[in-house]
Amino acid sequence: MKSYRKELWFETKKRREFINITPLIEECVRESGIKEGLLLCNAMHITSSVFINDDEPGLHKDFENFLEKLAPEKPYDQYYHNTYEDNADAHLKRTIMGREVVVAITDGKLDFGPWEQIFYGEFDGRRKKRVLVKIIGE
């Protein structure tokens, strides 16, 4: 069995952003040379997320609105965590959206359903953060 590992780095301009990272992940699959296996992609920070969904701007705005209703950024003093930081909402948003995705690799390609894409979700941006890509298989 072969193994491949790569870290992708992101630094967003805004506090919250959704970035389609599917092309970067597809490049990792090509670099790995693995034709049949599994890919794990996970955020390596507790205020960011990796998830699968459709790449549709209206849906991304719906995610933003939904998450802001569940865990509003302000007022900062509504959170116990925010005694020395202002990012408690980002921790909660990450928990809702998830840490990682696992995708099958078949014939050297991501084995997606219709419209599926991989996204990096940032909830406390404007600083460098990592995403791990780990692929195992033959």
C-alpha positions in Angstrom: 0.0 0.0 0.0 1.2 3.5 -0.8 0.8 6.6 1.3 0.8 10.3 0.4 0.7 13.3 2.7 0.6 17.0 1.9 -0.3 20.2 3.8 -2.2 23.0 2.1 -2.0 26.5 3.6 -4.6 29.1 3.5 -4.8 32.7 4.7 -8.1 34.3 4.1 -8.7 38.1 3.7 -11.9 38.0 5.7 -13.0 36.4 9.0 -15.3 34.0 7.3 -14.9 32.4 3.8 -15.7 29.3 1.9 -13.1 28.2 -0.6 -13.6 25.4 -3.2 -10.4 23.3 -2.8 -11.5 20.5 -5.1 -8.9 21.4 -7.8 -6.1 21.4 -5.2 -7.3 18.0 -3.9 -7.5 16.6 -7.4 -3.9 17.7 -7.9 -2.9 15.8 -4.8 -4.6 12.6 -6.1 -2.6 13.0 -9.3 0.6 13.6 -7.4 0.0 10.6 -5.2 -0.2 8.2 -8.1 -2.8 6.2 -6.2 -5.5 4.8 -8.4 -7.7 2.9 -5.8 -7.9 4.1 -2.2 -9.1 6.6 0.3 -8.5 10.3 0.8 -8.8 12.1 4.1 -8.8 15.9 4.1 -9.0 17.7 7.4 -8.6 21.1 8.8 -5.7 21.3 11.2 -7.1 24.2 13.2 -10.0 24.4 15.6 -11.7 27.3 13.9 -11.8 26.1 10.3 -13.6 23.2 8.6 -13.5 20.9 5.6 -16.8 19.8 4.2 -18.5 18.5 1.0 -21.4 20.3 -0.7 -22.4 22.1 -3.9 -20.5 25.1 -5.2 -23.4 27.5 -5.5 -23.1 31.1 -4.2 -26.7 31.2 -2.8 -26.1 28.1 -0.8 -22.9 29.5 0.6 -24.8 32.6 1.7 -27.4 30.3 3.3 -24.6 28.5 5.2 -23.4 31.9 6.4 -26.9 33.0 7.5 -27.6 29.6 9.2 -24.4 29.5 11.1 -24.7 33.1 12.2 -28.2 32.4 13.6 -26.8 29.3 15.5 -23.6 31.0 16.7 -23.6 34.7 16.2 -20.2 36.4 16.2 -21.5 39.3 18.4 -22.0 40.3 21.1 -18.7 38.8 22.1 -19.5 38.8 25.8 -22.3 36.2 25.3 -19.6 33.4 25.3 -17.6 32.2 28.3 -14.7 31.4 25.9 -14.3 35.1 24.9 -12.7 36.3 28.1 -9.4 36.7 26.3 -10.4 36.0 22.6 -13.3 36.9 20.4 -13.6 33.7 18.4 -16.0 31.4 20.4 -18.5 31.6 17.5 -15.8 30.2 15.2 -15.2 27.2 17.4 -19.0 26.4 17.4 -19.3 27.0 13.6 -16.4 24.6 13.0 -18.1 21.9 15.2 -21.3 22.3 13.1 -19.6 22.1 9.7 -17.2 19.4 10.6 -13.5 18.7 10.7 -12.9 16.4 7.8 -14.1 14.5 4.8 -13.2 11.1 3.5 -13.5 10.4 -0.3 -13.0 7.2 -2.2 -10.5 7.2 -5.0 -11.5 5.1 -8.0 -9.5 4.9 -11.2 -7.3 7.7 -10.0 -10.2 10.2 -9.4 -12.3 11.4 -6.6 -15.4 9.3 -6.5 -18.0 12.0 -6.0 -21.8 12.1 -6.4 -23.4 14.8 -8.6 -22.4 18.4 -7.7 -20.1 17.3 -4.8 -17.1 19.6 -4.2 -14.7 19.9 -1.3 -14.6 23.2 0.6 -12.4 24.8 3.2 -14.5 26.8 5.6 -12.8 29.5 7.6 -14.5 31.0 10.6 -11.7 33.1 12.2 -9.5 34.0 9.3 -6.8 36.5 8.4 -4.0 34.2 9.5 -2.3 31.2 8.1 -3.9 27.8 8.7 -3.3 24.3 7.4 -5.3 21.6 5.8 -4.0 18.0 5.8 -4.4 15.7 2.7 -3.7 12.1 3.4 -4.2 9.4 0.7 -3.7 5.7 1.1 -4.2 2.9 -1.4 -2.7 1.3 -4.5 
